[in-house]
Each structure stands twice: as C-alpha cells, then as structure tokens.
Amino acid sequence: MENNYSVEEILSAIDDLQKIKKEKKITSVNNTPKTENSIIPKDTLKLIEEAEKNKS
C-alpha cells in the first residue's frame, strides 16, 4: 500500500495538524480552574512560579 503525495499536500497536512494542536492548547489553558491566591501562602506561590519558569 504505497501512497504518493505531493509536497503541497504534505505541507498542507502539517499546517492542519499545527492548527489543531494550537486550538487544543488554547482550550486546555482556558479550562484550567482558577484558584484564589489568598488561600495559598506567598512563599508557596513563589516556589510554584519558579518551578513553572524552570519547567519551560
């Protein structure tokens, strides 16, 4: 089962996949529950923020 695809078709498919990936990322960020910062101690928040920065 051999399929021959043009370069244009392959690039178009890659574009479509990247758009889908971006859409999923946006919806996952929008769906994250927001926590009230006053409940979490400031020192803990600083540690979490530092960990998130180092994660990237």
TORZA-832738 format. One record per residue: y negated, z, x of N, C-alpha, C in turn; residue in three letters. Coordinates in steps of 0.05 Angstrom, whole numbers, padded with zeros to 5 digits. Layout:
N
SITE     n.yy     n.zz     n.xx    ca.yy    ca.zz    ca.xx     c.yy     c.zz     c.xx    aa
SITE        Y        Z        X        Y        Z        X        Y        Z        X   Ala
...
***
This chain:
56
SITE     n.yy     n.zz     n.xx    ca.yy    ca.zz    ca.xx     c.yy     c.zz     c.xx    aa
SITE    00024    00000    00017    00000    00000    00000   -00025    00000    00018   Met
SITE   -00034   -00023    00024   -00057   -00026    00042   -00081   -00036    00026   Glu
SITE   -00103   -00022    00028   -00127   -00030    00014   -00148   -00038    00035   Asn
SITE   -00162   -00059    00030   -00184   -00068    00047   -00210   -00062    00033   Asn
SITE   -00228   -00047    00046   -00253   -00040    00034   -00275   -00050    00053   Tyr
SITE   -00297   -00059    00041   -00319   -00068    00058   -00335   -00043    00068   Ser
SITE   -00351   -00048    00088   -00367   -00026    00099   -00386   -00016    00078   Val
SITE   -00397   -00033    00061   -00415   -00025    00040   -00401   -00007    00020   Glu
SITE   -00377   -00013    00013   -00362    00004   -00006   -00356    00032    00006   Glu
SITE   -00349    00032    00031   -00344    00058    00044   -00369    00075    00046   Ile
SITE   -00391    00063    00054   -00416    00077    00056   -00425    00087    00028   Leu
SITE   -00421    00071    00008   -00428    00079   -00019   -00412    00103   -00028   Ser
SITE   -00386    00103   -00022   -00368    00125   -00029   -00377    00150   -00015   Ala
SITE   -00384    00148    00011   -00393    00171    00026   -00418    00183    00014   Ile
SITE   -00436    00165    00006   -00461    00174   -00007   -00455    00189   -00032   Asp
SITE   -00437    00179   -00049   -00430    00192   -00074   -00418    00220   -00069   Asp
SITE   -00401    00222   -00049   -00389    00248   -00042   -00410    00268   -00033   Leu
SITE   -00429    00259   -00017   -00450    00277   -00007   -00467    00286   -00030   Gln
SITE   -00473    00269   -00050   -00489    00277   -00073   -00474    00298   -00089   Lys
SITE   -00448    00294   -00093   -00432    00313   -00108   -00432    00340   -00094   Ile
SITE   -00429    00340   -00067   -00429    00364   -00051   -00456    00379   -00055   Lys
SITE   -00478    00365   -00054   -00504    00377   -00057   -00507    00390   -00084   Lys
SITE   -00498    00376   -00105   -00500    00386   -00132   -00484    00411   -00135   Glu
SITE   -00460    00412   -00124   -00444    00436   -00126   -00457    00460   -00111   Lys
SITE   -00469    00454   -00088   -00483    00475   -00073   -00506    00486   -00089   Lys
SITE   -00522    00469   -00101   -00545    00478   -00117   -00536    00495   -00140   Ile
SITE   -00515    00487   -00155   -00507    00503   -00177   -00495    00529   -00169   Thr
SITE   -00481    00530   -00146   -00470    00555   -00137   -00492    00575   -00129   Ser
SITE   -00513    00565   -00117   -00536    00582   -00110   -00549    00593   -00135   Val
SITE   -00553    00576   -00155   -00566    00584   -00180   -00549    00604   -00196   Asn
SITE   -00523    00604   -00192   -00505    00621   -00208   -00500    00648   -00195   Asn
SITE   -00511    00653   -00171   -00506    00678   -00158   -00522    00700   -00173   Thr
SITE   -00509    00722   -00178   -00523    00744   -00192   -00544    00757   -00175   Pro
SITE   -00566    00763   -00187   -00588    00776   -00172   -00585    00806   -00174   Lys
SITE   -00587    00819   -00151   -00585    00848   -00151   -00613    00860   -00148   Thr
SITE   -00616    00883   -00158   -00641    00897   -00157   -00643    00910   -00129   Glu
SITE   -00663    00903   -00114   -00665    00913   -00086   -00671    00943   -00085   Asn
SITE   -00682    00955   -00106   -00688    00983   -00105   -00663    01000   -00104   Ser
SITE   -00641    00990   -00113   -00616    01005   -00113   -00604    01006   -00084   Ile
SITE   -00608    00985   -00069   -00597    00984   -00042   -00616    00995   -00022   Ile
SITE   -00607    01013   -00004   -00626    01024    00016   -00637    01002    00034   Pro
SITE   -00661    01006    00044   -00675    00986    00060   -00659    00980    00086   Lys
SITE   -00648    01000    00098   -00633    00996    00123   -00609    00978    00118   Asp
SITE   -00596    00981    00095   -00573    00965    00088   -00582    00936    00083   Thr
SITE   -00605    00933    00070   -00615    00906    00065   -00621    00891    00092   Leu
SITE   -00632    00906    00111   -00638    00894    00137   -00613    00885    00151   Lys
SITE   -00592    00901    00150   -00566    00894    00162   -00554    00869    00149   Leu
SITE   -00556    00868    00122   -00546    00845    00108   -00561    00820    00115   Ile
SITE   -00587    00822    00116   -00604    00799    00123   -00598    00789    00152   Glu
SITE   -00595    00807    00170   -00588    00800    00198   -00561    00786    00199   Glu
SITE   -00542    00797    00184   -00515    00785    00184   -00516    00756    00173   Ala
SITE   -00532    00752    00152   -00534    00726    00140   -00548    00706    00159   Glu
SITE   -00568    00715    00174   -00581    00698    00194   -00561    00690    00216   Lys
SITE   -00545    00710    00225   -00526    00704    00247   -00503    00687    00237   Asn
SITE   -00497    00688    00211   -00476    00672    00200   -00482    00642    00201   Lys
SITE   -00507    00635    00198   -00515    00607    00197   -00515    00594    00224   Ser
***
